[in-house]
Amino acid sequence: MVAALPGQLRLTSSNPCQNSDLNLNAIVVQSSMLQITASGGTPPYLFAIDDLSTFNDETHYNQLSSGTHQVYLKDSNGCRSAEECGY
């Protein structure tokens, strides 16, 4: 809480993502197989491939089509990170 002078109101905002050290690492293990690791931020982590509406806790993805994929990471505070990978 921040002290304010009488008759004044001071509002403060706390953004948990402002100083987040959220890191995402997506590695193509072999053709059509992707492994994701995360660190920093606030676990547990959720991941999504190409679609921000399908976050889940899977760290291995199989049978991906060839090409470029966008990998998304979200921590328990809602902080996000993204990485592009392809093969």
N, CA, C and O atoms as a MOPAC input file, in Angstrom:
PM7 MOZYME 1SCF
protein

 N      0.83700 1    -1.17000 1     0.00000 1
 C      0.00000 1     0.00000 1     0.00000 1
 C      0.89000 1     1.24300 1     0.00000 1
 O      1.94500 1     1.25700 1     0.63400 1
 N      0.46900 1     2.26100 1    -0.69800 1
 C      1.22600 1     3.49300 1    -0.80400 1
 C      0.53000 1     4.56800 1     0.02000 1
 O     -0.68700 1     4.73600 1    -0.07100 1
 N      1.30000 1     5.29500 1     0.82100 1
 C      0.71500 1     6.35100 1     1.65500 1
 C      0.33100 1     7.54800 1     0.79500 1
 O      1.03300 1     7.89000 1    -0.15600 1
 N     -0.78000 1     8.17700 1     1.13200 1
 C     -1.23700 1     9.37600 1     0.42000 1
 C     -1.54500 1    10.45300 1     1.44600 1
 O     -1.86300 1    10.16200 1     2.60000 1
 N     -1.44800 1    11.66100 1     1.02100 1
 C     -1.79000 1    12.78200 1     1.88700 1
 C     -3.29000 1    12.79800 1     2.13300 1
 O     -4.04500 1    12.27200 1     1.31600 1
 N     -3.75300 1    13.39500 1     3.25100 1
 C     -5.19000 1    13.47200 1     3.50700 1
 C     -5.90500 1    14.13300 1     2.32800 1
 O     -5.46200 1    15.15400 1     1.80100 1
 N     -7.01600 1    13.52600 1     1.93200 1
 C     -7.79800 1    14.07300 1     0.82700 1
 C     -7.28700 1    13.64900 1    -0.53600 1
 O     -7.84500 1    14.05800 1    -1.55400 1
 N     -6.23200 1    12.83500 1    -0.58100 1
 C     -5.69900 1    12.35600 1    -1.84800 1
 C     -5.79400 1    10.83500 1    -1.90000 1
 O     -5.72100 1    10.14900 1    -0.88100 1
 N     -5.95300 1    10.35000 1    -3.08100 1
 C     -6.00600 1     8.91600 1    -3.29500 1
 C     -4.91900 1     8.56200 1    -4.29900 1
 O     -4.84600 1     9.15500 1    -5.37600 1
 N     -4.09100 1     7.61800 1    -3.95500 1
 C     -3.04400 1     7.18600 1    -4.87200 1
 C     -3.32500 1     5.73900 1    -5.26100 1
 O     -3.44700 1     4.86000 1    -4.40800 1
 N     -3.42200 1     5.51600 1    -6.55000 1
 C     -3.67200 1     4.17400 1    -7.05600 1
 C     -2.36900 1     3.61100 1    -7.61400 1
 O     -1.61200 1     4.31000 1    -8.28800 1
 N     -2.12900 1     2.37200 1    -7.33000 1
 C     -0.96000 1     1.71200 1    -7.88900 1
 C     -1.42000 1     0.46100 1    -8.61100 1
 O     -2.44200 1    -0.13000 1    -8.26300 1
 N     -0.66800 1     0.06800 1    -9.60700 1
 C     -0.98600 1    -1.11400 1   -10.38900 1
 C      0.19300 1    -2.07000 1   -10.31600 1
 O      1.35200 1    -1.66100 1   -10.38000 1
 N     -0.12200 1    -3.32800 1   -10.18400 1
 C      0.92900 1    -4.33600 1   -10.15200 1
 C      0.75200 1    -5.25300 1   -11.35600 1
 O     -0.26300 1    -5.94000 1   -11.46800 1
 N      1.71600 1    -5.26700 1   -12.24300 1
 C      1.69100 1    -6.12500 1   -13.41500 1
 C      2.67400 1    -7.26500 1   -13.19500 1
 O      3.88300 1    -7.04000 1   -13.23900 1
 N      2.18800 1    -8.49000 1   -12.95900 1
 C      3.10000 1    -9.60400 1   -12.68500 1
 C      3.97500 1    -9.97000 1   -13.88100 1
 O      4.97500 1   -10.67000 1   -13.72000 1
 N      3.61600 1    -9.51000 1   -15.06700 1
 C      4.38700 1    -9.86100 1   -16.26400 1
 C      5.48900 1    -8.85400 1   -16.56900 1
 O      6.36800 1    -9.12200 1   -17.38800 1
 N      5.44500 1    -7.71500 1   -15.92300 1
 C      6.38500 1    -6.64500 1   -16.23500 1
 C      7.83700 1    -7.08700 1   -16.08400 1
 O      8.67000 1    -6.76200 1   -16.93000 1
 N      8.14600 1    -7.81500 1   -15.03100 1
 C      9.52400 1    -8.26000 1   -14.79900 1
 C      9.65500 1    -9.77800 1   -14.88700 1
 O     10.56900 1   -10.37100 1   -14.31500 1
 N      8.72600 1   -10.38900 1   -15.61200 1
 C      8.74000 1   -11.84400 1   -15.73800 1
 C      9.92300 1   -12.30200 1   -16.58600 1
 O     10.23600 1   -11.69500 1   -17.61000 1
 N     10.56300 1   -13.35900 1   -16.15700 1
 C     11.67600 1   -13.93100 1   -16.91800 1
 C     11.22400 1   -15.23200 1   -17.57900 1
 O     11.92000 1   -16.24500 1   -17.52600 1
 N     10.06300 1   -15.18500 1   -18.19400 1
 C      9.44800 1   -16.35000 1   -18.82200 1
 C     10.20600 1   -16.73800 1   -20.08800 1
 O     10.38600 1   -15.91600 1   -20.98600 1
 N     10.64700 1   -17.99100 1   -20.15400 1
 C     11.43800 1   -18.47100 1   -21.28500 1
 C     10.80300 1   -19.70600 1   -21.90100 1
 O     10.35700 1   -20.61100 1   -21.19500 1
 N     10.76800 1   -19.72900 1   -23.21000 1
 C     10.20000 1   -20.83300 1   -23.97700 1
 C     11.27200 1   -21.38400 1   -24.90000 1
 O     12.00600 1   -20.62800 1   -25.53500 1
 N     11.35800 1   -22.69900 1   -24.97100 1
 C     12.29700 1   -23.33700 1   -25.87900 1
 C     11.57200 1   -24.46400 1   -26.60000 1
 O     11.17900 1   -25.45100 1   -25.97700 1
 N     11.39600 1   -24.32300 1   -27.90000 1
 C     10.74000 1   -25.34400 1   -28.70900 1
 C     11.78000 1   -25.98200 1   -29.61200 1
 O     12.47300 1   -25.28900 1   -30.35600 1
 N     11.88900 1   -27.30600 1   -29.54700 1
 C     12.91000 1   -28.03300 1   -30.29100 1
 C     12.23900 1   -29.07900 1   -31.17500 1
 O     11.41800 1   -29.86600 1   -30.70300 1
 N     12.58800 1   -29.08400 1   -32.44500 1
 C     12.13500 1   -30.14400 1   -33.33400 1
 C     13.03100 1   -31.35100 1   -33.06300 1
 O     14.21600 1   -31.34800 1   -33.39500 1
 N     12.44600 1   -32.37800 1   -32.45800 1
 C     13.20500 1   -33.56700 1   -32.07600 1
 C     13.46400 1   -34.43300 1   -33.30600 1
 O     14.57400 1   -34.92700 1   -33.50300 1
 N     12.45500 1   -34.60900 1   -34.11500 1
 C     12.56200 1   -35.30800 1   -35.38900 1
 C     11.40800 1   -34.84600 1   -36.25100 1
 O     10.52200 1   -34.13700 1   -35.77200 1
 N     11.40500 1   -35.23200 1   -37.50400 1
 C     10.35900 1   -34.78400 1   -38.41600 1
 C      8.97300 1   -34.99800 1   -37.80100 1
 O      8.64300 1   -36.10700 1   -37.38100 1
 N      8.18800 1   -33.96600 1   -37.75100 1
 C      6.80400 1   -33.93400 1   -37.24600 1
 C      6.68700 1   -34.05600 1   -35.72600 1
 O      5.57900 1   -34.24300 1   -35.22300 1
 N      7.79100 1   -33.95700 1   -34.97500 1
 C      7.74800 1   -34.08300 1   -33.51100 1
 C      8.41500 1   -32.87700 1   -32.86200 1
 O      9.53700 1   -32.51200 1   -33.21400 1
 N      7.71900 1   -32.26500 1   -31.91500 1
 C      8.18800 1   -31.05500 1   -31.25600 1
 C      8.19600 1   -31.25400 1   -29.74600 1
 O      7.24400 1   -31.79400 1   -29.18400 1
 N      9.26800 1   -30.82000 1   -29.08900 1
 C      9.37300 1   -30.87800 1   -27.62700 1
 C      9.51400 1   -29.45900 1   -27.11000 1
 O     10.30200 1   -28.67700 1   -27.64100 1
 N      8.74400 1   -29.11800 1   -26.06200 1
 C      8.74300 1   -27.76600 1   -25.51300 1
 C      9.20300 1   -27.79800 1   -24.05800 1
 O      8.78800 1   -28.66100 1   -23.28500 1
 N     10.06300 1   -26.85200 1   -23.69700 1
 C     10.44400 1   -26.66300 1   -22.29700 1
 C     10.20400 1   -25.19800 1   -21.93100 1
 O     10.23500 1   -24.31700 1   -22.79000 1
 N      9.96800 1   -24.96100 1   -20.66500 1
 C      9.72300 1   -23.60300 1   -20.17800 1
 C     10.43500 1   -23.39700 1   -18.85500 1
 O     10.68800 1   -24.34500 1   -18.11200 1
 N     10.75400 1   -22.13400 1   -18.57400 1
 C     11.35800 1   -21.79200 1   -17.29200 1
 C     11.01300 1   -20.34600 1   -16.97400 1
 O     10.53400 1   -19.59900 1   -17.82700 1
 N     11.26700 1   -19.97200 1   -15.73300 1
 C     10.95600 1   -18.61600 1   -15.29900 1
 C      9.46500 1   -18.43500 1   -15.08100 1
 O      8.71300 1   -19.40800 1   -15.02900 1
 N      9.04700 1   -17.19500 1   -14.95500 1
 C      7.62400 1   -16.92800 1   -14.72600 1
 C      7.11500 1   -17.65200 1   -13.49600 1
 O      7.86600 1   -17.88400 1   -12.54900 1
 N      5.84100 1   -18.00600 1   -13.51100 1
 C      5.21600 1   -18.69600 1   -12.39400 1
 C      4.51500 1   -19.95100 1   -12.88300 1
 O      3.45200 1   -19.86000 1   -13.49700 1
 N      5.09500 1   -21.14000 1   -12.62200 1
 C      4.44300 1   -22.39000 1   -13.02300 1
 C      3.09800 1   -22.55300 1   -12.30600 1
 O      2.86500 1   -21.88700 1   -11.29700 1
 N      2.22400 1   -23.40400 1   -12.79300 1
 C      2.38200 1   -24.29600 1   -13.92900 1
 C      2.23600 1   -23.55500 1   -15.25800 1
 O      1.67400 1   -22.46200 1   -15.32900 1
 N      2.76600 1   -24.19400 1   -16.31300 1
 C      2.75100 1   -23.60100 1   -17.64100 1
 C      1.72400 1   -24.28800 1   -18.52800 1
 O      1.41300 1   -25.46600 1   -18.35100 1
 N      1.20700 1   -23.52900 1   -19.48200 1
 C      0.33300 1   -24.06800 1   -20.52300 1
 C      0.93900 1   -23.70900 1   -21.87200 1
 O      1.60300 1   -22.68200 1   -22.01700 1
 N      0.70000 1   -24.57300 1   -22.85800 1
 C      1.29500 1   -24.40500 1   -24.17900 1
 C      0.22100 1   -24.48900 1   -25.24800 1
 O     -0.83600 1   -25.08400 1   -25.04000 1
 N      0.50500 1   -23.88600 1   -26.39700 1
 C     -0.37900 1   -23.98200 1   -27.55400 1
 C      0.47600 1   -23.94900 1   -28.81100 1
 O      1.53400 1   -23.32000 1   -28.84400 1
 N      0.00500 1   -24.63400 1   -29.83900 1
 C      0.67500 1   -24.63100 1   -31.13600 1
 C     -0.27400 1   -23.99900 1   -32.14600 1
 O     -1.36400 1   -24.51600 1   -32.39000 1
 N      0.13700 1   -22.89800 1   -32.72300 1
 C     -0.57300 1   -22.20700 1   -33.81100 1
 C     -1.93700 1   -21.61900 1   -33.44400 1
 O     -2.46400 1   -20.81400 1   -34.21200 1
 N     -2.52200 1   -21.97900 1   -32.32700 1
 C     -3.88500 1   -21.54700 1   -32.00600 1
 C     -3.97000 1   -21.13600 1   -30.53300 1
 O     -3.86100 1   -21.97800 1   -29.64200 1
 N     -4.16200 1   -19.85700 1   -30.28700 1
 C     -4.20100 1   -19.35200 1   -28.90600 1
 C     -5.43300 1   -19.81100 1   -28.11700 1
 O     -5.51600 1   -19.55100 1   -26.91700 1
 N     -6.36800 1   -20.46900 1   -28.74800 1
 C     -7.56600 1   -20.90500 1   -28.02800 1
 C     -7.44600 1   -22.33600 1   -27.50300 1
 O     -8.38600 1   -22.85500 1   -26.90200 1
 N     -6.29300 1   -22.97700 1   -27.72700 1
 C     -6.15600 1   -24.38700 1   -27.33300 1
 C     -4.95600 1   -24.62800 1   -26.41300 1
 O     -4.15100 1   -25.51900 1   -26.68500 1
 N     -4.82200 1   -23.86600 1   -25.34800 1
 C     -3.72100 1   -24.07900 1   -24.39400 1
 C     -3.94700 1   -25.37200 1   -23.62100 1
 O     -5.07300 1   -25.70100 1   -23.24900 1
 N     -2.84600 1   -26.10700 1   -23.38200 1
 C     -2.89600 1   -27.31500 1   -22.56100 1
 C     -1.51200 1   -27.53600 1   -21.94200 1
 O     -0.58900 1   -26.76000 1   -22.18700 1
 N     -1.37300 1   -28.58300 1   -21.15000 1
 C     -0.10300 1   -28.80700 1   -20.45000 1
 C      0.82700 1   -29.78500 1   -21.16700 1
 O      1.82200 1   -30.22200 1   -20.59000 1
 N      0.51600 1   -30.13200 1   -22.41000 1
 C      1.35800 1   -31.04500 1   -23.18800 1
 C      2.69300 1   -30.39900 1   -23.53500 1
 O      2.73300 1   -29.22800 1   -23.91400 1
 N      3.78000 1   -31.14500 1   -23.41100 1
 C      5.09900 1   -30.63700 1   -23.77800 1
 C      5.67900 1   -31.34500 1   -24.99900 1
 O      6.74800 1   -30.97000 1   -25.48100 1
 N      4.98700 1   -32.35900 1   -25.50000 1
 C      5.40700 1   -33.06500 1   -26.70700 1
 C      4.25100 1   -33.05100 1   -27.70100 1
 O      3.10700 1   -33.33900 1   -27.35000 1
 N      4.56700 1   -32.71400 1   -28.92800 1
 C      3.56200 1   -32.68900 1   -29.98700 1
 C      4.05000 1   -33.56300 1   -31.12900 1
 O      5.17200 1   -33.40100 1   -31.60800 1
 N      3.21300 1   -34.47900 1   -31.56000 1
 C      3.54100 1   -35.40500 1   -32.63400 1
 C      2.65800 1   -35.13100 1   -33.84100 1
 O      1.61400 1   -34.48800 1   -33.73400 1
 N      3.08900 1   -35.62000 1   -34.97000 1
 C      2.33800 1   -35.55300 1   -36.22200 1
 C      1.99700 1   -34.13100 1   -36.64800 1
 O      0.90500 1   -33.86800 1   -37.15100 1
 N      2.94500 1   -33.21600 1   -36.44300 1
 C      2.76600 1   -31.85100 1   -36.93400 1
 C      3.06400 1   -31.81600 1   -38.42600 1
 O      3.94300 1   -32.53000 1   -38.91000 1
 N      2.33700 1   -30.99300 1   -39.14000 1
 C      2.61400 1   -30.84200 1   -40.56500 1
 C      3.93900 1   -30.11500 1   -40.75100 1
 O      4.34500 1   -29.33200 1   -39.89100 1
 N      4.60800 1   -30.36600 1   -41.85700 1
 C      5.87700 1   -29.68600 1   -42.11900 1
 C      5.60600 1   -28.20400 1   -42.36000 1
 O      4.52300 1   -27.82000 1   -42.80100 1
 N      6.59700 1   -27.38900 1   -42.06500 1
 C      6.45400 1   -25.94700 1   -42.22700 1
 C      6.76600 1   -25.22300 1   -40.93700 1
 O      7.40400 1   -25.77300 1   -40.04000 1
 N      6.31600 1   -23.99700 1   -40.85200 1
 C      6.57900 1   -23.15200 1   -39.68800 1
 C      5.38800 1   -23.18500 1   -38.74500 1
 O      4.23700 1   -23.11500 1   -39.17700 1
 N      5.67500 1   -23.29200 1   -37.45800 1
 C      4.62800 1   -23.30800 1   -36.42000 1
 C      4.93600 1   -22.24400 1   -35.37500 1
 O      6.10000 1   -21.98700 1   -35.06600 1
 N      3.90200 1   -21.63700 1   -34.83900 1
 C      4.03700 1   -20.68000 1   -33.74500 1
 C      3.73700 1   -21.42600 1   -32.45200 1
 O      2.67600 1   -22.03400 1   -32.31000 1
 N      4.67700 1   -21.37600 1   -31.50700 1
 C      4.52800 1   -22.05800 1   -30.22000 1
 C      4.31400 1   -20.99300 1   -29.15300 1
 O      5.07500 1   -20.02900 1   -29.06700 1
 N      3.26800 1   -21.17200 1   -28.33300 1
 C      2.91500 1   -20.19000 1   -27.30600 1
 C      3.04500 1   -20.80600 1   -25.92200 1
 O      2.78700 1   -21.99300 1   -25.72500 1
 N      3.44900 1   -19.98100 1   -24.97700 1
 C      3.59500 1   -20.37300 1   -23.57800 1
 C      2.84000 1   -19.37600 1   -22.72200 1
 O      2.91000 1   -18.16900 1   -22.95800 1
 N      2.11500 1   -19.87500 1   -21.72500 1
 C      1.40300 1   -19.01500 1   -20.77300 1
 C      1.65000 1   -19.56100 1   -19.37500 1
 O      1.50000 1   -20.76000 1   -19.14000 1
 N      2.03300 1   -18.67400 1   -18.43200 1
 C      2.23600 1   -19.13300 1   -17.05600 1
 C      0.96600 1   -18.90300 1   -16.24100 1
 O     -0.04000 1   -18.43400 1   -16.77500 1
 N      1.01000 1   -19.22900 1   -14.96300 1
 C     -0.19700 1   -19.14600 1   -14.13200 1
 C     -0.65100 1   -17.71000 1   -13.87000 1
 O     -1.78000 1   -17.49400 1   -13.42800 1
 N      0.21800 1   -16.72000 1   -14.13800 1
 C     -0.18400 1   -15.31200 1   -14.02600 1
 C     -0.76200 1   -14.77700 1   -15.33100 1
 O     -1.19000 1   -13.62500 1   -15.39600 1
 N     -0.77600 1   -15.60500 1   -16.36400 1
 C     -1.26300 1   -15.14600 1   -17.66800 1
 C     -0.18200 1   -14.50600 1   -18.52000 1
 O     -0.47300 1   -14.01900 1   -19.61300 1
 N      1.06100 1   -14.49400 1   -18.04800 1
 C      2.16600 1   -13.93800 1   -18.83800 1
 C      2.43800 1   -14.87900 1   -20.00200 1
 O      2.33900 1   -16.09900 1   -19.86400 1
 N      2.78300 1   -14.30300 1   -21.15100 1
 C      2.95000 1   -15.11200 1   -22.35600 1
 C      4.28900 1   -14.89700 1   -23.01500 1
 O      4.93100 1   -13.85600 1   -22.87500 1
 N      4.68600 1   -15.93400 1   -23.74500 1
 C      5.88000 1   -15.87300 1   -24.57800 1
 C      5.56400 1   -16.68500 1   -25.82900 1
 O      4.69700 1   -17.55900 1   -25.80300 1
 N      6.26300 1   -16.39900 1   -26.92100 1
 C      6.02400 1   -17.13600 1   -28.16100 1
 C      7.34800 1   -17.34300 1   -28.88700 1
 O      8.29200 1   -16.56500 1   -28.74400 1
 N      7.38300 1   -18.41500 1   -29.66700 1
 C      8.56800 1   -18.72400 1   -30.47000 1
 C      8.10100 1   -19.38800 1   -31.76100 1
 O      7.16100 1   -20.18200 1   -31.76600 1
 N      8.77100 1   -19.05000 1   -32.84000 1
 C      8.46600 1   -19.66900 1   -34.12400 1
 C      9.46800 1   -20.76500 1   -34.38000 1
 O     10.66600 1   -20.58100 1   -34.16400 1
 N      8.98500 1   -21.91500 1   -34.84300 1
 C      9.89300 1   -22.99100 1   -35.18600 1
 C      9.35300 1   -23.71900 1   -36.40200 1
 O      8.17200 1   -23.60200 1   -36.72900 1
 N     10.19300 1   -24.45300 1   -37.05400 1
 C      9.75200 1   -25.18200 1   -38.23000 1
 C     10.78700 1   -26.19300 1   -38.66600 1
 O     11.90900 1   -26.22900 1   -38.16000 1
 N     10.38900 1   -26.99600 1   -39.60100 1
 C     11.28200 1   -27.99200 1   -40.18500 1
 C     10.86500 1   -28.27600 1   -41.60000 1
 O     11.49100 1   -29.09300 1   -42.27600 1

